[in-house]
């Protein structure tokens, strides 16, 4: 489910995998492997992505369907 969320968030932001990888300062193939589930998403990258998209880690991990961050 994390991988589907990554793809959906990226597409909602109207970004290609290449553009997002550039924004995250990583190689496109590395990001593609995270999005496809071929490579486990490290916590530091998950935090970076959650901050980038303005969503909670719980949303990114599929633990909730609420995108909002509880404050």
Beta strands, then each sheet from edge to edge (+ up, - down):
end
